[in-house]
Amino acid sequence: MTEVVFHFNVPDKLHYACRLLRKAYAAGDPVGVVASPEQLQTLDTTLWSFSALDFIPHCRASAPAPLLQASPIVLASAAAELPQAAEVLVHLGETVPAGFERFSRLIELVAADDADRGLARQRWRHYADRGYAITHHDLAQRS
């Protein structure tokens, strides 16, 4: 069953996603990222310049098959577009990502604003009602 992890009070979802993806890449975990087209564009650009010392290889789900197979991180607007090799799904969107249950872990990033927190509560209820084990990390408590 998919492990669901919420990261709350994320000050900058895209910057935080870059940090998570860097960590996942270092660990060798294939990752899929689902977000809006605008978020994907910004994330794609940010991953190229995020760190002067780290290269975080990635591509879009629409990339040619050889590139898609070689990329440990794939960016998509829907989970169904992601390759089967992806084990972790990082979700930046507002609604429950269709097909999330095929991943071993789902990571939900939630900003500190009330609107994003409200949408996250709905997703939390969805997962809890279906019996998924949920873990949460509150970044505000780390400060």
N, C-alpha and C positions, 0 to 999 in steps of 0.2 A: 504494500500500500504506500502511496506517495507520502513522504514526510513534508509537511507544510510549515514554513518558517516565515514569520512576519518580522520585519525590521521597521520599528516605529520611530517617528520624530527624525526622519532623515532630512538633514538641512538642504541637501542638493542631490536629488535622486540620480542624476546623470553622473555626477562626480563619484558618488557612492557606488554606483553600478560599475564604474571603471575600476574602482578599488577591488570590488568583489570579483570582477572578471580577471584582473591581474592575479589575484590569489588562486582562483580556480585554474587558470592556465598554468601557474607554477605547480599546482598539485596534479596536473594532467587530466583534469575533469573536463569532458566535452560539455559545452554549455550552449543553450539556446536562450535568446533574449526576445521577449515579446513586448512591443510598445507601439504607440501611435506612429504614423509615418514621420511626423515632425520630430518626435523624440528620437526615432531611429536615425534620422539624418544628423541630428546634433550629436548623438552618441557615437555614430560612425566617425564623425570628424574629431570628436574629443578623444577617442581611443588612439588616434594617430599622434596626438600631441600631449596626451595625459602625463607622460613621464619621459624625461630626457634619457633615463637610464633603462627603461623597460620597453620592449616591443610586445604589444598584445595583438597577436595575429587574429584576424576576424574577417568575415565577409557577410554579404547579404544573402538571404535565402534564394534570391534570384540569380546568384552567381553561376557560372558554368560548372557542370558536375565535377570536373577534376579539382577546381578550387574549393568547391563546397565540401568535398571529401577530405581535403587536406586541412581545412580550417577547424580549429578546436572551438571557436566561438562563432555562432551564426546568429544574425539579427533578422527578425521577421515581424510581420504585423499580425501573424496568427501562428499558434503552436503547430497546426497541421502542416505548415510550410517547412518546419524544422526537420533535419535529418534524424533518422532513427537512432543514430549513435549518441545524440545528446542525452545526457543523463540528468542534468540539472536545468531547470527552467527559471530564469529570472524574469519576473513580471513587473512591468512599470505601468501597466494599464489600469483602467477603472473597473472593468467587469471581470468575472471569473473567466480565465482563458479556457476556451473549449479544447478538450484533449489533454488537459494538464495531468490526468491520471496515468499517462504512459511514462511519465518521468519519475525517477526515484526521489527527487527533491524539487519542491517548488518554493522559490524565495520571492516573497511579496515585499516590495519597497513602498513605504508609506511616509509621506511628508508630514510636517507638523500642522499644516492648515486644517481647519475644520471640515472643509469639503472633502479632502482626500481621506481624512480619518473616517468620515461618515461612509464613504464608499468602501473603505477597508473593513468596516464593521459588517457590512452586507456580505462581503466575500468571506469573512471569518465565519459568519453564521452558516453560509453555504457549506463550507468545509466541515464545520462542527456537526451540522445536521446529518452529514453523510458518514460520520465516524472517523474522519481523518484526525490523526494526532497533530496538534498544533503547538509549535514552540514560538515564543516571542522574545525579541531583543529590543529594549527601549534605549535608543541612543542618548536620550536626555538624561538617563540615570548614570551614564558613563562620564558625564561632564563633572 
